[in-house]
Each structure stands twice: as structure tokens, then as C-alpha cells.
């Protein structure tokens, strides 16, 4: 529990793995400026999967929004618009 936590990545390793974030839904490259608007948790998750291919990072907000970042040797992918809450439907 805490506030302002951040996954720290060696800056040189990050520079050595310059892979752009690709929207998994559309296949489009997401501009770096869009990442800066998402906040620390999202940037941390992106940096983590960038330098560690094969990693998956889930970023969950308190209101239930969920973003997922993952990577392979050539790409970093992101998916947004997911929801982390599971709702039970009553059958009537």
C-alpha cells in the first residue's frame, strides 16, 4: 500500500530497447505523448515490459479500469477499455 510507487528501470536498458507501444486492438502505434498523459503506473508498466520481453503487466485503477501491457522480442502491446470488476447477473 502506498502512493507514488514506481517501477524503476535502468535508463540505458530502456534506451537499448526502443520499441514503440502498439495498440493491440487496432495495430496502430501509440505516440509517446499519450503515455505521458496516463500517469506513473502506466509508464512504469510500459517500461517494465519494454526491457523484459515476454512480460505482462496489469494496471488497475480504483474505479475498475484495466489496461494491460505485454511484449515480445519485437513489439510492446497495450490494451485498454477493459474492466477489472466481475459482475454477477441475477437470473430471474
Secondary structure, DSSP 8 states (H G I E B T S, - for coil): --SS------HHHHHH----EEETTT--EE-HHHHHHH-HHHHHHHHHHHHSTT-EEEEE-TTSEEEEEEE-SS-EEEEEEEE---------
